């Protein structure tokens, strides 16, 4: 019996349409962490961050808005 979670055909199709199987980065923390992530089907997702003016934004539009506000007041 497999310990891997069942995936629906829709989830599989979506995954394959997104570029297929890609090995995610290995996280620090040892084998126990990797085993738990695999057990529950948790995968790391790289996130993009935008640095501006000493702040970090997860949304590009927020970073642009902050830059525009400072530019207008200067």
Residue, then its C-alpha position, 0 to 999 in steps of 0.5 A: x500500500x502506497x503512503x503517497x496521497x491520491x491525486x485527482x485526474x484534474x490535479x494531475x492534468x493541471x500539474x502536467x500542463x504546468x510543465x510536468x514533474x520537476x524536482x523541488x529544491x531540497x530543504x535544510x532540516x534533514x531527512x525527517x523534514x523531507x519524509x514529512x513533506x513527502x508524506x503529506x504531499x507538500x512541495x516547496x514553491x519558490x516565491x518572488x519578492x521585490x525589494x525597494x527602499x529597504x522594504x520587501x514586497x510580495x506583489x510587484x504592484x505594491x512595490x511600484x505604488x510605494x516607489x510612485x508615492x515617494x517619487x511624487x513627494x520628492 
